[in-house]
């Protein structure tokens, strides 16, 4: 699995990421992330509040930097 690096929030259904080949791409929800326990989860929406980015996962908003974006 390749890891993508978060770059910028676009809207509630998409973000910009940097690929392992250093390309800037837009990914749309739903997309896969892996948490600190190595569990793969699905991001259903993205939000921004007070300059912080949150992923909506299973109905709960969680801070984005606790996850790694992955491509299958």
C-alpha positions as CSV (number, residue, x, y, z in Angstrom):
1,X,0.0,0.0,0.0
2,X,1.2,3.5,-0.9
3,X,1.0,6.3,1.6
4,X,-0.2,9.8,0.5
5,X,0.6,12.9,2.4
6,X,-2.2,15.4,3.2
7,X,-1.6,18.7,1.5
8,X,-4.8,20.9,1.5
9,X,-8.5,20.8,2.3
10,X,-10.7,21.5,-0.7
11,X,-14.2,20.8,0.4
12,X,-16.2,18.4,2.4
13,X,-15.8,15.6,-0.1
14,X,-12.2,16.1,-1.3
15,X,-8.6,17.0,-0.4
16,X,-5.3,17.5,-2.1
17,X,-2.5,15.0,-1.4
18,X,1.1,14.3,-2.4
19,X,1.7,10.9,-3.9
20,X,4.8,8.8,-3.2
21,X,6.0,10.0,-6.7
22,X,5.6,13.6,-5.6
23,X,2.6,14.4,-7.7
24,X,-0.2,16.6,-6.4
25,X,-3.6,14.9,-6.8
26,X,-7.1,15.4,-5.6
27,X,-8.8,12.5,-3.9
28,X,-12.5,12.3,-3.2
29,X,-14.4,10.6,-0.4
30,X,-14.7,7.9,0.4
31,X,-11.0,7.1,0.7
32,X,-9.0,4.8,3.0
33,X,-6.9,5.7,5.9
34,X,-5.0,3.6,8.5
35,X,-4.9,4.5,12.2
36,X,-2.2,4.1,14.8
37,X,-3.5,0.5,15.5
38,X,-3.0,-0.4,11.8
39,X,-6.7,-0.7,11.2
40,X,-8.0,0.4,7.8
41,X,-10.9,2.8,7.9
42,X,-13.0,4.7,5.4
43,X,-13.3,8.5,5.4
44,X,-16.8,9.6,4.4
45,X,-16.3,13.4,4.7
46,X,-13.7,16.0,5.5
47,X,-14.3,19.2,7.5
48,X,-12.3,22.2,8.6
49,X,-12.8,24.1,11.9
50,X,-10.5,26.7,13.5
51,X,-7.8,25.8,10.9
52,X,-7.9,22.1,11.9
53,X,-8.9,19.3,9.5
54,X,-11.2,16.5,10.6
55,X,-12.1,13.2,8.9
56,X,-15.6,11.9,9.4
57,X,-15.2,8.2,10.1
58,X,-18.2,6.0,11.1
59,X,-20.2,9.1,12.0
60,X,-17.5,10.6,14.2
61,X,-15.2,13.6,13.4
62,X,-11.5,12.8,14.2
63,X,-8.4,14.9,13.7
64,X,-6.7,14.1,10.4
65,X,-3.1,13.8,11.7
66,X,-4.0,10.6,13.6
67,X,-4.3,8.8,10.3
68,X,-2.3,7.9,7.2
69,X,-4.0,8.1,3.8
70,X,-3.4,4.9,1.8
71,X,-4.0,3.8,-1.7
72,X,-4.9,0.2,-2.4
